Amino acid sequence: MNDIHLRQAKQHGVKIVINTDSHHTSHLDKIRYGILQARRAWLTRDDVLNTLPADKFAKAVSTDGKAPVPEQTPCDQVTPHVTPCTGRQGPEPSF
C-alpha cells in the first residue's frame, strides 16, 4: 500500500501489518520499504499489529478475540511422507 492508502486506513481505524512477502531469507531486509511507507503515512506503533507482543498479536488477528492455541506434534511422531517437525511434504528446503 502506498502512504495515501495507509493514511486512509488509519483514519478508518484499520490496523496494518507490515511484511516483506519474502520467499527467501535474503529478501527479509526489504521490510524497510514497508516501514518507510508507514512512516510517510505517519503511522505509529499503535497502528501496526506486528509491533505487538506475540500473544497480543495472536489475539488481535483471531476471529473470536481469543489467542489461538497452536496444535503441536512432537518431533518423534512423524507422519509418513511429511518432513519431521516442519509438516512440509517433500524434502527440507535448502536455505
N, C-alpha and C positions, 0 to 999 in steps of 0.2 A: 504494500500500500504506500502511496506517496504521503507526504506530510499533510496535504489538504484533507485527504480522506481520514487520516489518523486523527486530525483535529476534530473533524465532524463526528467520528466515532466517540471521541472523548466527550464532546458536547451532549451526546445522546446516552452517555453512561455505559458505553461498550468497553469492556476490558480487552486489552491487547496481549497477545503472546508473540514475542519476537523469536524467530528461529531462522536457521540457515537453509533448511530443506536439503541439507548435505547428504550426499551419497558416498562420501569418503571422508575420513578424519582430516585429511589435508584441507578440506573446504570449511572446516569449523570456524576459521578466522574470518569468514565472510559475515559473521554475526555483527561485525562493526557497521555494516551498511544498514542493517535494521535499527541498530542503536542510533545511528546518525539521523535516520528518518524520524525516529521517536523524539529525538532532541529538537529537530526542526519543527515538530508539531507541538512542542512544549509539554510533552508527556512527562509525568513524574513516576516514581517507582510505584505509587498507588494505582496508576493506570495500567501497569504491566504485570500480568499474572505470574510470569516466571521469575519475578523478584521475590515471591513469597517463599517461606519455608515449605518443604515438600508436603507435609501433612495439610497445610492450609491450601496449597495449590491443588492437591487431590480433591479436597472438599469443594473448592471453587469450581472445578471443571466437572464435578459429578452432577448427574441429573436430579438426584434426590437431596442434595445438600449434605450428604454424608461421604466421608472419605472411603473409597473402595478398599476392600481387604484383598490384596493380591493372592491368587492361588499359587502355592509353592509346592513344587515337586522336588524331593531330594534327588541329588545327582545320581544316586545309586539306583533309582527307579527309572530306567531308561526304556522308552517306548521304541519298538523296532522301527528302523528306518528314520529315526529322528536323532539328531546330534545331541549327545548328553549335555544337560544344563543350559542349552540355548533354546531348545524347542524348534530349531530350524531343521527343515528337511534338507538332506544332502550334505555335502562336505562343509567343513568350517570355512568361513570367509578368510581370505588371506590379506589382512590389513597389516 
